């Protein structure tokens, strides 16, 4: 879970931008930075609409797992690049990224009442970033793993 990292203005704004997204709020998702480049995304109460559709009726749907990974890994990349943005006095509002590839391995049905997708940056450069993560159920069991590649768009000075 999140630790007591010193919060920079950019870090606060990134978390606010992420957690106040209408899509993420509608899905019941919240995120916390564990460390720069490592983020946990939480789904604390899956809705009936987020369950079933192919697997066990009480398991969360693979599409839900997919957008949890997309968010957790993408947020981890942005978190890792905040120091670069701050050092160059570049505006966070003009920083963006898009998912180029997201590879998910579903290991077990994601059953339970609470889930955590943890994303970690493997490498982040000026134009491309790589991340990986796991989806954990409330017992800490790994239900899925993911790795992905993001295209990063830096603000112009």
C-alpha positions as CSV (number, residue, x, y, z in Angstrom):
1,X,0.0,0.0,0.0
2,X,1.0,3.6,-0.3
3,X,3.8,4.9,2.0
4,X,4.5,8.4,3.3
5,X,6.4,9.8,0.3
6,X,6.8,13.6,0.2
7,X,4.1,14.9,-2.1
8,X,5.2,17.4,-4.8
9,X,2.7,19.6,-6.5
10,X,3.0,17.7,-9.7
11,X,2.5,14.4,-7.9
12,X,-0.6,15.7,-6.2
13,X,-2.0,17.1,-9.5
14,X,-1.3,13.7,-11.3
15,X,-3.1,11.8,-8.6
16,X,-6.0,14.3,-8.7
17,X,-6.2,14.1,-12.5
18,X,-6.2,10.3,-12.4
19,X,-8.6,9.9,-9.5
20,X,-11.1,12.5,-10.7
21,X,-11.4,11.1,-14.2
22,X,-15.1,10.5,-14.9
23,X,-14.3,7.0,-16.4
24,X,-12.3,5.9,-13.5
25,X,-14.9,7.2,-11.0
26,X,-17.7,5.4,-12.8
27,X,-15.7,2.2,-12.6
28,X,-15.0,2.6,-8.8
29,X,-11.3,2.8,-9.3
30,X,-8.8,4.8,-7.1
31,X,-5.0,4.9,-7.3
32,X,-2.1,5.5,-4.9
33,X,1.5,6.0,-5.7
34,X,3.6,3.5,-3.8
35,X,6.9,5.0,-5.0
36,X,7.9,7.0,-8.1
37,X,7.3,4.5,-10.9
38,X,5.1,2.2,-8.9
39,X,1.4,2.6,-8.5
40,X,-1.5,0.5,-7.0
41,X,-4.9,0.8,-8.5
42,X,-7.8,-0.4,-6.4
43,X,-11.2,-1.8,-7.2
44,X,-12.8,-2.1,-3.7
45,X,-16.4,-3.1,-4.6
46,X,-17.0,-4.6,-8.0
47,X,-20.5,-4.0,-9.4
48,X,-22.6,-6.8,-10.8
49,X,-21.9,-5.3,-14.3
50,X,-18.1,-5.8,-13.7
51,X,-18.6,-9.5,-13.0
52,X,-19.1,-12.6,-15.2
53,X,-19.4,-12.7,-19.0
54,X,-17.6,-15.9,-19.7
55,X,-15.9,-17.1,-16.5
56,X,-17.3,-17.8,-13.1
57,X,-20.3,-15.4,-12.4
58,X,-18.6,-14.0,-9.3
59,X,-15.3,-13.2,-11.0
60,X,-14.5,-9.8,-12.4
61,X,-14.6,-9.6,-16.2
62,X,-11.4,-9.7,-18.2
63,X,-12.2,-6.3,-19.7
64,X,-12.2,-4.8,-16.2
65,X,-8.8,-6.4,-15.5
66,X,-7.6,-4.9,-18.8
67,X,-8.6,-1.3,-18.0
68,X,-7.2,-1.8,-14.5
69,X,-3.8,-2.8,-15.9
70,X,-3.9,0.0,-18.6
71,X,-4.5,2.5,-15.8
72,X,-2.0,1.2,-13.2
73,X,0.9,0.7,-15.7
74,X,0.2,4.0,-17.4
75,X,0.0,5.9,-14.1
76,X,3.2,4.3,-13.0
77,X,5.0,5.6,-16.1
78,X,3.7,9.1,-15.5
79,X,4.7,8.9,-11.9
80,X,8.3,7.9,-12.9
81,X,8.5,10.8,-15.3
82,X,7.3,13.5,-12.9
83,X,10.8,14.4,-11.7
84,X,11.9,15.1,-15.3
85,X,8.8,17.3,-15.9
86,X,9.5,19.2,-12.7
87,X,13.2,19.6,-13.3
88,X,12.5,21.1,-16.8
89,X,9.6,23.2,-15.5
90,X,7.3,21.5,-18.0
91,X,3.5,21.6,-17.4
92,X,1.9,18.3,-16.3
93,X,-1.3,19.3,-18.1
94,X,0.6,19.0,-21.5
95,X,2.1,15.6,-20.8
96,X,0.3,12.6,-22.2
97,X,0.8,9.0,-23.3
98,X,-1.0,6.3,-25.2
99,X,-0.9,2.6,-24.9
100,X,0.9,0.9,-27.8
101,X,0.7,-2.6,-26.5
102,X,-0.8,-4.3,-23.5
103,X,-0.2,-8.1,-23.0
104,X,-2.2,-9.7,-20.3
105,X,-1.9,-13.3,-18.9
106,X,-5.0,-14.4,-17.0
107,X,-3.8,-16.9,-14.4
108,X,-6.9,-17.6,-12.3
109,X,-10.5,-16.3,-12.0
110,X,-10.4,-12.9,-10.2
111,X,-12.9,-13.8,-7.5
112,X,-13.4,-11.7,-4.4
113,X,-14.6,-8.3,-3.2
114,X,-11.4,-6.3,-3.5
115,X,-8.7,-6.1,-6.1
116,X,-5.4,-4.3,-6.6
117,X,-3.5,-3.8,-9.8
118,X,0.1,-2.9,-9.2
119,X,2.1,-1.3,-12.0
120,X,5.9,-0.8,-12.1
121,X,8.0,0.9,-14.7
122,X,10.7,-1.2,-16.3
123,X,12.2,1.5,-18.4
124,X,11.1,5.0,-19.4
125,X,12.7,7.0,-22.2
126,X,11.8,10.2,-24.0
127,X,9.4,8.6,-26.4
128,X,8.7,5.1,-25.2
129,X,8.1,3.5,-21.8
130,X,7.8,-0.1,-20.6
131,X,5.9,-1.4,-17.5
132,X,4.7,-4.6,-15.9
133,X,2.2,-5.5,-13.2
134,X,0.0,-8.0,-11.4
135,X,-3.6,-8.1,-10.3
136,X,-4.1,-9.3,-6.8
137,X,-7.3,-10.4,-5.1
138,X,-8.1,-9.6,-1.4
139,X,-6.0,-12.7,-0.3
140,X,-3.0,-11.4,-2.1
141,X,-3.2,-14.1,-4.8
142,X,-2.0,-13.2,-8.3
143,X,-5.0,-13.5,-10.7
144,X,-3.3,-12.0,-13.8
145,X,-0.1,-10.4,-14.9
146,X,0.6,-7.8,-17.6
147,X,3.3,-6.0,-19.5
148,X,3.0,-3.1,-21.9
149,X,4.6,-0.4,-24.0
150,X,3.5,3.2,-24.0
151,X,4.2,6.1,-26.4
152,X,5.0,9.2,-24.3
153,X,4.3,12.8,-25.5
154,X,6.3,15.5,-23.7
155,X,5.2,19.1,-23.4
156,X,7.1,21.6,-25.6
157,X,9.1,24.2,-23.9
